[in-house]
C-alpha cells in the first residue's frame, strides 16, 4: 500500500531538456526510486552520478544541471526545499 500512496502524490515523470538543441523528453520515475531517493536532491544526486562524465569541466555545456522539486514541495512542512539544484561544482569539481 505504501508504494500506491507515494505513487499518487508525485507526477511520476521528469522532463529532460537539451538546451542546445531545444529537444525535450519525458522520463518516468519509478515508485521504487521515490521511496529510495525521496525525489528532490536525493534523486537529482543519483541521476547526476549516473550521467556525469568526470572528464567534463563543470561549466561545459554537456555537463548536466538537474533541477527537481522536493517531496514536500507545496506543503507547509518547515524547511521543505522548494527546488533542488544539482550539478558539478566549479569550486571543488565535485
Secondary structure as GFF3:
##gff-version 3
##sequence-region A 1 94
A	DSSP	alpha_helix	2	7	.	.	.	ID=ss1
A	DSSP	beta_strand	13	17	.	.	.	ID=ss2
A	DSSP	beta_strand	24	28	.	.	.	ID=ss3
A	DSSP	alpha_helix	31	37	.	.	.	ID=ss4
A	DSSP	alpha_helix	40	51	.	.	.	ID=ss5
A	DSSP	beta_strand	65	69	.	.	.	ID=ss6
A	DSSP	beta_strand	83	87	.	.	.	ID=ss7
###
